[in-house]
Amino acid sequence: MVKNDLIYELEKECLSGRSIPIDHMEVEKESLRRVPAFIKEKDYQQLMLIVDKNTKEAAGNKLMEYLKEAKIDVEVMVLPEDRHGHAIANEETMMQVFVHTSPSVDCFLAVGSGTIHDITRFVSSKMKVPFISIPTAASVDGFTSRGAPIILQGVKKTVQTSNPVAVFADLNVLKEAPRKMTAAGFGDMIGKVTSILDWNISYLIGGEPYNELAANITRQALEKCVEHIDELERNEEHGIEVLMEALIQSGLVMLVLDYSRPASGGEHHLSHYWEMDLLKKDEKQLLHGAKVGVATAIISDLYKMYLQEPALLALTDHPEWKERLLEFGTTIQEQVEQIPDSDEIKGWLQKAGGPVDPKEMGISEELVQASLNEAYHLRDRCTGLKLINVSTQTDIVYPI
């Protein structure tokens, strides 16, 4: 069930009785066939499909057939690629979408995974044109959120933009996705191991916003993915369905709260830092969720080393944080002890078919160490990573 009872409760609690602004969501076989009926129901007249060469083959061509059979006008924008064959969510790519979009377009269809959705939702927001989400892999948790992580002047920033008006996740398409894409989606969910902890730290120490129900929804989605890891390992349809629904639910939580804290903590900051370094060096990009999963294991080790006695952290430049740390240090210590250790996290990642350490992805120890000491600057959040950095006199050393 994509929208469970807890999501409804969160909706009531945070949206003052209003509904989540997504008209339709489904994770089913043959979902692509039902897209034309929804478009006719909404009376959209001119569509723009946004794809890359791989997602055009995976679902775009089939969707275009169904739309033409229904006599629905559709244009296609195949996103440009860098020299490594990747579409990049940066100013240049988004400008090309603006230039190629006819003024008559009244609905976009994002046919792809994370990057295609980020580009589409940004353009959708700026042009005030709705978009429909057509995932081609269960690879990220951002399908239903408003947050668009994009590269602006070489820096990864998350911009609040538009959510989709509908999500059609076709299990036939998702099951045929490369295993590394599904493994990346699992890695993105595993990131919740440390992001939920970081969210609570930012609340207890930094006084940042927090919602216990939202944390529970995200935690339950994570736990369900871990429970079905054997099915994912075998690429079984039900395992992929569970993962896709968990990714959607994580995105819905971010949509309702209008921020990404439940799903993005220190592990995402490491991932963003690595991505920016690869872009700067014009090297091949890595899947977001693959980086997040590997970073989660590293953050788990870091926290279990430095936050076993958080009250001992020397926060001399942040006396208000120090005061709260003395009050809530035991709570944080207990929560750190409860998160899985890196060996358990790596075991799950390996079962899902993803990388388990930076070396497998070609990320150097020097880059990991730099990220552990600098990535906390990327977001103004009081994460465990930030607390450790501002309280230590020497660099964090990797391997931990």
C-alpha positions as CSV (number, residue, x, y, z in Angstrom):
1,M,0.0,0.0,0.0
2,V,1.6,3.3,-1.2
3,K,-0.3,5.5,1.1
4,N,-0.8,3.7,4.5
5,D,-2.7,4.8,7.6
6,L,0.4,6.5,9.1
7,I,0.8,8.7,6.0
8,Y,-2.9,9.7,6.4
9,E,-2.2,10.5,10.0
10,L,0.8,12.7,9.1
11,E,-1.3,14.4,6.4
12,K,-3.9,15.3,9.0
13,E,-1.3,16.5,11.5
14,C,0.8,18.6,9.2
15,L,-1.5,19.7,6.4
16,S,-4.5,21.0,8.4
17,G,-6.9,18.6,6.9
18,R,-5.7,19.1,3.3
19,S,-4.7,16.1,1.2
20,I,-1.2,15.4,-0.1
21,P,-1.2,17.2,-3.5
22,I,-0.7,14.0,-5.6
23,D,-3.8,12.9,-7.4
24,H,-2.8,9.3,-8.1
25,M,-0.1,6.9,-7.1
26,E,0.3,3.2,-8.1
27,V,2.9,0.5,-8.1
28,E,1.4,-2.2,-10.3
29,K,2.0,-4.3,-13.4
30,E,1.0,-2.6,-16.7
31,S,0.9,0.8,-15.0
32,L,2.1,2.5,-18.2
33,R,-1.2,1.5,-19.9
34,R,-3.2,3.6,-17.4
35,V,-1.3,6.8,-18.0
36,P,-3.4,7.9,-21.1
37,A,-6.7,7.6,-19.1
38,F,-5.3,9.8,-16.3
39,I,-4.1,12.4,-18.9
40,K,-7.6,12.5,-20.5
41,E,-9.2,12.8,-17.1
42,K,-7.0,15.8,-16.3
43,D,-7.6,17.2,-19.9
44,Y,-3.9,17.8,-20.6
45,Q,-3.6,18.6,-24.3
46,Q,0.1,18.8,-25.1
47,L,2.7,16.6,-23.4
48,M,6.5,16.7,-23.2
49,L,8.3,13.4,-22.3
50,I,11.6,14.0,-20.7
51,V,13.9,11.0,-21.1
52,D,17.5,9.9,-21.6
53,K,18.6,7.3,-24.2
54,N,18.3,4.5,-21.7
55,T,14.9,5.4,-20.2
56,K,13.5,6.1,-23.6
57,E,14.2,2.4,-24.4
58,A,13.1,1.2,-21.0
59,A,9.7,2.8,-20.9
60,G,9.5,6.0,-23.1
61,N,8.9,4.3,-26.4
62,K,6.2,2.0,-25.0
63,L,4.5,5.0,-23.3
64,M,4.6,7.0,-26.5
65,E,2.8,4.1,-28.3
66,Y,0.0,4.1,-25.7
67,L,-0.3,7.9,-25.9
68,K,-0.5,7.9,-29.7
69,E,-3.1,5.1,-29.6
70,A,-5.1,7.4,-27.3
71,K,-4.6,10.3,-29.8
72,I,-2.7,12.4,-27.2
73,D,-0.1,14.8,-28.6
74,V,3.4,14.3,-27.2
75,E,6.8,15.8,-27.8
76,V,10.0,14.1,-26.6
77,M,13.1,15.7,-25.1
78,V,16.1,13.3,-24.9
79,L,18.4,14.9,-22.4
80,P,22.0,15.7,-23.4
81,E,24.8,13.6,-21.9
82,D,28.3,14.3,-20.7
83,R,31.3,12.5,-22.2
84,H,30.6,9.6,-19.7
85,G,27.1,9.1,-21.1
86,H,25.3,10.7,-18.1
87,A,22.6,13.4,-18.0
88,I,23.6,15.9,-15.3
89,A,21.1,18.1,-13.3
90,N,22.9,21.4,-13.8
91,E,22.2,24.8,-15.3
92,E,23.2,23.8,-18.8
93,T,20.9,20.8,-19.0
94,M,17.9,22.6,-17.5
95,M,18.3,25.5,-19.9
96,Q,18.2,23.1,-22.8
97,V,14.9,21.8,-21.5
98,F,13.5,25.3,-21.2
99,V,14.6,26.1,-24.7
100,H,13.1,23.0,-26.2
101,T,9.8,23.2,-24.4
102,S,6.9,24.6,-26.5
103,P,4.7,27.3,-24.9
104,S,1.8,25.0,-25.5
105,V,3.1,22.1,-23.3
106,D,0.7,21.7,-20.3
107,C,2.2,18.6,-18.7
108,F,5.6,17.0,-18.4
109,L,6.2,13.3,-18.0
110,A,9.5,12.4,-16.2
111,V,10.4,9.0,-17.5
112,G,13.5,7.8,-15.7
113,S,15.0,7.8,-12.2
114,G,16.6,10.5,-10.0
115,T,18.3,12.9,-12.3
116,I,15.5,13.0,-14.8
117,H,13.0,13.7,-12.0
118,D,15.2,16.5,-10.5
119,I,15.5,18.2,-13.9
120,T,11.8,17.8,-14.7
121,R,10.6,19.0,-11.3
122,F,12.8,22.1,-11.4
123,V,11.6,23.1,-14.9
124,S,8.0,22.2,-13.9
125,S,8.2,24.5,-11.0
126,K,9.7,27.4,-12.9
127,M,7.2,27.1,-15.8
128,K,4.2,26.3,-13.5
129,V,3.4,23.3,-15.6
130,P,2.5,20.0,-13.8
131,F,4.4,16.8,-14.2
132,I,3.8,13.1,-13.9
133,S,6.3,10.7,-12.5
134,I,7.1,7.5,-14.5
135,P,9.9,5.7,-12.6
136,T,12.0,3.3,-14.6
137,A,13.9,1.9,-11.6
138,A,13.3,1.7,-7.9
139,S,16.5,3.7,-7.4
140,V,15.8,6.8,-5.3
141,D,13.4,8.1,-2.7
142,G,12.8,11.5,-4.4
143,F,10.0,10.6,-6.8
144,T,7.2,12.1,-4.7
145,S,9.1,14.9,-3.0
146,R,9.5,18.6,-3.9
147,G,13.3,18.6,-3.3
148,A,15.4,18.8,-6.4
149,P,19.1,18.2,-5.7
150,I,20.8,20.0,-8.5
151,I,24.3,21.3,-9.3
152,L,24.6,25.1,-9.3
153,Q,28.0,26.5,-10.1
154,G,29.5,23.2,-9.2
155,V,27.9,23.0,-5.8
156,K,25.1,20.4,-5.0
157,K,22.1,22.2,-3.6
158,T,18.6,21.0,-2.9
159,V,15.9,23.4,-4.1
160,Q,12.3,23.0,-3.1
161,T,10.3,22.9,-6.4
162,S,7.3,20.9,-7.5
163,N,5.9,17.5,-6.6
164,P,4.3,15.3,-9.3
165,V,0.6,15.2,-9.8
166,A,0.7,11.4,-10.2
167,V,3.1,8.5,-10.0
168,F,2.8,5.5,-12.3
169,A,5.4,2.9,-11.3
170,D,5.1,-0.1,-13.6
171,L,6.4,-3.3,-12.0
172,N,7.1,-4.8,-15.4
173,V,9.5,-1.9,-16.1
174,L,11.0,-1.8,-12.6
175,K,11.8,-5.5,-12.6
176,E,13.8,-5.1,-15.9
177,A,15.9,-2.3,-14.5
178,P,19.6,-3.1,-14.1
179,R,20.3,-4.7,-10.7
180,K,22.7,-1.9,-9.8
181,M,19.8,0.6,-10.0
182,T,17.6,-1.4,-7.6
183,A,20.6,-1.9,-5.3
184,A,21.0,1.9,-5.4
185,G,17.4,2.3,-4.3
186,F,18.0,0.0,-1.4
187,G,21.2,2.0,-0.6
188,D,19.1,5.2,-0.5
189,M,16.7,3.5,2.0
190,I,19.6,2.2,4.1
191,G,20.7,5.8,4.5
192,K,17.7,6.2,6.8
193,V,19.7,4.2,9.4
194,T,21.8,7.3,10.1
195,S,19.5,10.1,8.7
196,I,16.8,9.4,11.3
197,L,19.4,9.5,14.0
198,D,20.9,12.8,12.7
199,W,17.4,14.3,12.5
200,N,16.9,13.6,16.2
201,I,20.3,15.0,17.0
202,S,19.5,18.1,15.1
203,Y,16.3,18.4,17.1
204,L,17.7,17.7,20.5
205,I,20.9,19.7,20.2
206,G,20.2,22.2,17.4
207,G,16.6,22.9,18.1
208,E,15.6,22.1,14.5
209,P,12.1,20.9,13.6
210,Y,11.2,17.3,14.2
211,N,8.1,15.1,13.9
212,E,8.0,11.7,15.6
213,L,5.3,10.3,13.4
214,A,7.3,11.1,10.3
215,A,10.4,9.5,11.8
216,N,8.3,6.3,12.5
217,I,7.0,6.2,9.0
218,T,10.5,6.5,7.6
219,R,11.8,3.9,10.0
220,Q,9.1,1.4,9.2
221,A,9.7,1.8,5.5
222,L,13.4,1.1,6.1
223,E,12.7,-1.9,8.2
224,K,10.3,-3.4,5.6
225,C,13.0,-3.1,3.0
226,V,15.5,-5.0,5.2
227,E,12.9,-7.7,6.0
228,H,12.5,-8.3,2.2
229,I,16.2,-8.2,1.3
230,D,16.2,-11.9,0.3
231,E,13.5,-11.2,-2.3
232,L,15.5,-8.2,-3.6
233,E,18.6,-10.4,-3.8
234,R,16.6,-12.7,-6.1
235,N,15.1,-9.8,-8.0
236,E,11.6,-11.0,-7.2
237,E,8.7,-8.8,-8.1
238,H,7.4,-8.5,-4.5
239,G,10.7,-7.4,-3.2
240,I,10.9,-4.7,-5.8
241,E,7.3,-3.6,-5.0
242,V,8.2,-3.3,-1.3
243,L,11.2,-1.2,-2.1
244,M,9.4,1.0,-4.5
245,E,6.6,1.6,-2.1
246,A,9.1,2.4,0.7
247,L,10.9,4.9,-1.6
248,I,7.6,6.6,-2.4
249,Q,6.6,6.7,1.3
250,S,10.0,8.3,2.2
251,G,9.4,10.9,-0.5
252,L,5.8,11.6,0.8
253,V,7.2,12.3,4.3
254,M,9.5,14.9,2.8
255,L,6.7,16.3,0.7
256,V,4.4,16.7,3.7
257,L,7.1,18.2,5.9
258,D,8.6,20.3,3.1
259,Y,12.2,19.4,4.0
260,S,14.5,16.4,3.6
261,R,15.8,15.8,7.2
262,P,14.1,12.4,7.8
263,A,15.8,11.0,4.7
264,S,19.1,12.9,4.5
265,G,21.8,13.3,7.1
266,G,25.5,13.0,7.3
267,E,25.6,10.0,4.9
268,H,24.0,12.2,2.2
269,H,26.5,15.0,2.9
270,L,29.4,12.6,2.2
271,S,27.7,11.4,-1.0
272,H,27.1,15.0,-2.2
273,Y,30.7,15.8,-1.5
274,W,32.0,12.8,-3.5
275,E,29.7,13.7,-6.4
276,M,30.9,17.3,-6.5
277,D,34.5,16.1,-6.5
278,L,33.8,13.8,-9.4
279,L,32.1,16.6,-11.4
280,K,35.0,18.9,-10.7
281,K,37.4,16.3,-12.1
282,D,35.1,15.5,-15.0
283,E,35.0,11.9,-13.9
284,K,32.2,9.3,-14.3
285,Q,29.3,9.8,-12.0
286,L,28.2,7.1,-9.5
287,L,24.6,6.2,-8.6
288,H,23.3,8.3,-5.8
289,G,22.0,5.4,-3.7
290,A,25.1,3.4,-4.1
291,K,27.1,6.3,-2.6
292,V,24.6,6.8,0.2
293,G,24.7,3.1,1.2
294,V,28.5,3.1,1.4
295,A,28.5,6.4,3.2
296,T,26.0,5.1,5.8
297,A,28.4,2.3,6.8
298,I,31.1,4.9,7.3
299,I,28.9,7.3,9.3
300,S,27.8,4.4,11.5
301,D,31.5,3.6,12.3
302,L,32.2,7.3,12.9
303,Y,29.3,7.8,15.3
304,K,30.0,4.6,17.2
305,M,33.5,5.9,17.8
306,Y,32.9,9.6,18.6
307,L,29.3,9.6,20.0
308,Q,29.5,6.8,22.5
309,E,30.0,9.5,25.1
310,P,28.6,12.6,23.4
311,A,28.6,14.7,26.6
312,L,32.5,14.7,26.3
313,L,32.5,16.6,23.0
314,A,34.2,19.9,23.4
315,L,31.7,22.4,21.9
316,T,33.5,25.5,23.2
317,D,32.2,27.7,20.4
318,H,28.7,26.5,20.8
319,P,27.8,26.8,24.5
320,E,24.0,26.3,23.8
321,W,24.7,23.0,22.1
322,K,27.0,21.9,24.9
323,E,24.2,22.6,27.4
324,R,21.8,20.5,25.4
325,L,24.3,17.8,25.0
326,L,24.8,17.5,28.7
327,E,21.0,17.2,29.0
328,F,20.4,14.8,26.1
329,G,23.8,13.0,25.8
330,T,22.5,9.8,27.3
331,T,19.6,9.7,24.9
332,I,21.9,10.2,21.9
333,Q,24.3,7.6,23.2
334,E,21.5,5.0,23.4
335,Q,20.3,5.8,19.9
336,V,23.8,5.4,18.5
337,E,24.2,2.0,20.2
338,Q,20.9,0.9,18.5
339,I,21.9,1.6,14.9
340,P,23.4,-1.3,13.0
341,D,27.2,-1.5,12.8
342,S,29.0,-1.2,9.5
343,D,29.4,-5.0,9.0
344,E,25.7,-5.5,9.2
345,I,25.0,-2.5,6.8
346,K,27.6,-3.9,4.3
347,G,26.0,-7.3,4.5
348,W,22.6,-5.9,3.5
349,L,24.2,-3.8,0.7
350,Q,26.1,-6.8,-0.7
351,K,22.9,-8.9,-0.7
352,A,21.1,-6.2,-2.7
353,G,23.9,-6.3,-5.2
354,G,25.5,-2.9,-4.4
355,P,29.0,-1.8,-3.5
356,V,30.0,-2.0,0.2
357,D,33.0,0.3,0.4
358,P,34.5,3.3,-1.4
359,K,37.2,1.3,-3.2
360,E,34.6,-0.6,-5.1
361,M,33.3,2.7,-6.5
362,G,36.8,4.1,-7.2
363,I,36.6,6.6,-4.4
364,S,39.9,7.1,-2.8
365,E,40.6,7.1,1.0
366,E,41.9,10.7,0.6
367,L,38.5,11.8,-0.8
368,V,36.6,10.0,2.0
369,Q,38.8,11.6,4.6
370,A,38.3,15.0,3.1
371,S,34.5,14.5,3.1
372,L,34.5,13.5,6.7
373,N,36.1,16.7,7.6
374,E,34.5,19.1,5.2
375,A,31.1,17.8,4.0
376,Y,29.2,19.1,7.0
377,H,29.5,22.5,5.5
378,L,27.2,21.6,2.6
379,R,24.0,21.8,4.7
380,D,23.2,24.1,7.7
381,R,22.1,21.2,9.9
382,C,23.2,20.1,13.4
383,T,24.1,16.5,12.4
384,G,26.3,14.2,14.4
385,L,28.9,14.8,11.6
386,K,28.8,18.5,12.3
387,L,29.0,18.1,16.1
388,I,32.1,15.9,15.8
389,N,33.8,18.3,13.4
390,V,33.2,21.4,15.4
391,S,34.4,19.7,18.6
392,T,37.6,18.1,17.4
393,Q,41.0,19.9,17.2
394,T,42.4,17.5,14.7
395,D,41.1,16.0,11.4
396,I,39.0,12.9,11.4
397,V,41.2,10.1,10.0
398,Y,39.9,7.5,7.6
399,P,39.8,4.5,7.7
400,I,38.0,4.9,11.0
